[in-house]
Amino acid sequence: MRVAVDDEVCAGHGVCTVLCPEVFVLEDAGYARAVVSEVPAQHEAAVREAETRCPTRAISVT
């Protein structure tokens, strides 16, 4: 599973960082970034939940 955050869509709500801090961080500018491109198996469910709960739909999972 791969994950990415669209920096043009992210509004910095931080939902993803709360749900899966092992994969998502907030940058100094206040927007989220995925710190891994390949999601470890143990974090897949949390990343899927972050994708679903992102208010701006900035997270894409493939």
C-alpha positions in Angstrom: 0.0 0.0 0.0 1.2 3.5 -0.9 0.1 6.8 0.6 0.5 10.4 -0.4 -0.9 13.7 0.8 -1.8 16.3 -1.8 -0.2 19.5 -0.5 -2.5 21.6 -2.6 -5.6 20.2 -0.9 -4.4 19.6 2.6 -5.7 22.3 5.0 -3.7 21.1 8.0 -6.5 19.7 10.2 -4.2 17.1 11.5 -6.7 14.2 11.7 -4.2 11.9 9.9 -1.4 12.7 12.4 -3.7 11.8 15.3 -4.8 8.6 13.7 -1.4 7.4 12.5 1.6 9.5 13.7 3.9 6.7 12.5 3.0 7.7 8.9 1.9 11.3 8.9 3.5 14.5 10.4 2.6 18.1 10.3 5.3 20.2 8.7 6.4 23.6 10.2 4.0 25.3 7.8 1.1 23.3 9.4 0.3 20.9 6.6 0.4 17.1 6.6 3.0 15.0 4.9 3.4 11.3 4.7 6.9 10.3 6.0 6.7 6.9 4.2 5.5 6.1 0.7 5.1 2.3 1.4 2.9 1.8 4.5 3.9 -0.9 6.8 1.3 -3.6 7.2 0.6 -2.9 10.8 -0.4 0.7 9.9 -2.6 0.0 6.9 -5.9 0.2 8.8 -5.1 3.5 10.4 -4.0 5.0 7.1 -7.3 3.9 5.5 -9.1 5.5 8.3 -7.1 8.7 7.9 -7.9 8.7 4.2 -11.6 8.3 5.0 -11.7 10.9 7.8 -9.6 13.6 6.1 -11.9 16.6 5.9 -10.4 17.8 2.6 -9.8 14.4 1.1 -6.1 15.2 0.6 -4.9 11.6 1.3 -4.7 9.1 -1.5 -4.0 5.4 -1.0 -3.1 3.0 -3.8 
